[in-house]
Amino acid sequence: MPHNEQPQTRSRHPESGLNTITIIGGGTPYSAELTVSGTIHPTDSTPEHAIVTGKSTEFAVDTGLVQFQFSGEMVNVNSVNYGGVSPSDRSEPTIHVEYSGSS
């Protein structure tokens, strides 16, 4: 994380007008980086270990749900690590992006 950026605090309630990305774990370890054109905001469904700074976040999920809100548009999803699980044994996570329709 650059020295001038601080992790954001977690929001207790979803903010209207923001887009939402939901990642549902597929049962195998999965780590990724997400980048947006605006700003990413953590939610109650953002794990404590997630690093959220400005336009990007790094997180991990195995099972369960991870969620972020963001302004702007999704720019990139970069799969970083599958926890050493071979490609034939992986269960890919489901990634769903919902745009709010507000500009």
PyMOL commands that set and color helices and strands:
alter all, ss='L'
color gray80, all
select helices_A, chain A and resi 87-89
alter helices_A, ss='H'
color red, helices_A
select strands_A, chain A and resi 19-24+30-36+40-42+51-53+56-61+65-70+74-81+94-98
alter strands_A, ss='S'
color yellow, strands_A
deselect
rebuild
show_as cartoon
